[in-house]
Amino acid sequence: MKRLLPAVATLALGSLVAGCGAFSDSARSSDGEAGTAQVAAAFYPLEFVATRVAGQYAEVAGLTSPGTEPHDLELSINQTAAVGDADVVLFEHGFQPAIDDAVDQHADGVLVDAEQVLELRSVEEHEEEAADEHVDEHGHDHGDPDPHFWHDPLLMADYGDAVADALAEVDETHTEDYRANAEALRSDLESLDEEFTTGLADCERHEVVVAHDAFGYLARYGLEFESIAGLTPDAEPNPAELAELAEHIREHQVTTVFSERLVSPKLAESLAKDAGVAVGVLDPIEGLSQETSDEDYLSLMRANLAALREANGCQ
């Protein structure tokens, strides 16, 4: 039967299998030996967490290969089969419609939905955080949750704990290994959180203009984001909205408009030209590109931190 774990439950992912999503025959036993647990990871941040937590004890099929925009993913027959074969499926409901459909129709393993196991925040809550206002947690409707939780390292750490629990459920033999790996991951992510906290504590400006609204979880470090597009990269603005952004850039002395990998930089470049400012790259880390295929979540987050510090004049 299909099982959906509660907030404390978890899932594990591993390395990308040439983008095909198929598991090897050697991982198809259930005797608890190394490499026997099968995990399907919907997109890169989930794959990163699962790979760190699973270690050598699970085979992970990444369903979004480098260079693919996750929102636009269409599953192959092999990838769909991987969802059905997996002992654990790691995904985020609403983020990738093709994955949601495959889970609904084919998944028989433990389901770990980031929307269910994490306390996601809305765009309105991000704005309150950036303004250092208290977030109302008592029933006020803040709007739809922002899915881009991985820009908060502490939420990634919470997800790692959930992954360890899920792996332990399907492979009790290595329970302590999974939990130790999750603890090591949490340590790295807490260090990353501290780097962002101190690195963005003393800046000349706090306003940031980005290609699409994927960075809201960084608001808790005091940043305020304006985006060219909405929560999905293909939501294009109209000319009046672009004019308002150009005025925002001039009013707040923004130095840089950030484009991103995996989508066209033309709108960002056009806006920057009109406003007379520079163009930079801020990676949403939704997936790896051909250019960043040798990087990982931690190095990409640190590259983003360096870009933000330079653009905002941080000490």
Secondary structure, DSSP 8 states (H G I E B T S, - for coil): --EE--TT---------TTT----GGG---S--TT-EEEEESSHHHHHHHHHHHTTSEEEEESS-TT--GGG----HHHHHHHHH-SEEEE-TTT-HHHHHHHHHH--SEEEEHHHHS---BHHHHHHHHTT-----SS----SB-S-GGGSHHHHHHHHHHHHHHHHHH-GGGHHHHHHHHHHHHHHHHHHHHHHHHHTSSBS--EEEESSS--GGGGGGT-EEEESS-SSTT----HHHHHHHHHHHHHTT--EEEE-TTS--HHHHHHHHHHT-EEEE----SS--STTTT--HHHHHHHHHHHHHHHHTB-
